[in-house]
Structure formats: structure tokens, C-alpha cells
Amino acid sequence: MKKIVEPGLNGVEKSFKDAGPYLGLGFQFAATIVLLILAGSWLDGKFNSSPWLTAILGLFGGFAGTYNLIKTVIALGKKQDAKQK
């Protein structure tokens, strides 16, 4: 099967264009977890409940980040499949 390269794009540019939507996913995943851990730590200090809120929000951040990562990858995959047809 021959790869079709868009006019004006060489192989490297095409690779970066295809990988572009996926490049920020790792940062988004990590940022979700870190922000919820920081929020939990702040709430623990406010309510004197250390380390419970940090742990709970950290776990929730892990689940929320994973859910968002999977949802985004599936949506991007469907978009690329529709584009190839």
C-alpha cells in the first residue's frame, strides 16, 4: 500500500502533522494529577485532615487523567480513520 503524502509536505513534516494531536496528551495527563494533588494538599492544610484529601484527590486525578487520555486517543483515532476513508 502506497502512502499518500499531502502536496507540499515531505515525510518529516507529515510525521509531525500526524503526531501533533498526541504530543500534549502526556502533559495534560500529568497536569491533571499534579493539580488535584496540590488542591488536596491545600484542602488538607485548610481542614487539618492530612493526608486524606491529598490521597483521595490524587487517586481521582489519576482516574480522571486516564479517562481523559483514553477518550482523547479514541476520538483522535476515529478522526484519522474517517480522514483515511
C-alpha positions in Angstrom: 0.0 0.0 0.0 1.5 3.3 -1.1 1.4 6.2 1.4 -0.1 9.4 0.2 1.8 12.5 1.2 -0.1 15.8 1.0 1.3 18.2 -1.5 3.9 20.5 -0.1 4.8 18.2 2.8 7.8 16.0 3.0 7.9 12.8 5.1 9.2 14.5 8.3 6.6 17.3 8.1 3.8 14.7 7.5 5.0 12.7 10.6 4.9 15.8 12.8 1.5 16.7 11.5 0.2 13.2 12.3 1.8 13.1 15.7 0.8 16.7 16.7 -2.5 15.9 18.4 -0.9 13.3 20.6 2.1 15.4 21.7 0.3 17.3 24.5 -1.5 14.2 26.0 1.3 13.3 28.4 1.5 16.8 29.8 -2.3 17.0 30.1 -2.3 13.7 32.0 0.4 14.7 34.4 -1.1 18.2 34.9 -4.4 16.7 35.9 -2.8 14.5 38.6 -0.5 17.2 39.9 -3.2 19.9 40.1 -5.5 17.6 42.0 -2.7 16.6 44.4 -1.9 20.2 45.1 -5.6 21.0 45.6 -5.8 18.1 48.0 -2.7 19.2 49.9 -4.1 22.8 50.2 -7.5 21.4 51.4 -5.7 19.2 53.9 -4.0 22.2 55.4 -7.2 24.1 55.5 -9.3 21.4 57.2 -6.4 19.7 59.1 -7.2 16.3 57.5 -3.7 15.3 56.3 -3.2 13.1 54.2 -6.7 12.0 53.3 -7.8 14.7 50.9 -4.5 14.6 49.1 -4.7 10.9 48.7 -8.3 10.9 47.6 -7.9 13.8 45.1 -4.6 12.2 43.8 -6.4 8.9 43.1 -9.3 10.8 41.5 -6.8 12.8 39.4 -5.2 9.5 38.2 -8.6 8.1 37.2 -9.7 11.4 35.6 -6.4 11.7 33.7 -6.6 8.2 32.5 -10.2 8.5 31.4 -9.4 11.8 29.5 -6.4 10.2 27.9 -8.3 7.2 26.6 -11.2 9.3 25.5 -9.0 11.6 23.5 -7.0 8.8 21.9 -10.1 7.1 20.8 -11.6 10.3 19.4 -8.3 11.1 17.5 -8.2 7.5 16.2 -11.8 7.8 14.8 -10.9 11.1 13.3 -7.9 9.7 11.5 -9.8 6.7 10.3 -12.5 8.9 8.8 -9.9 11.0 7.2 -8.2 8.0 5.5 -11.5 6.7 4.0 
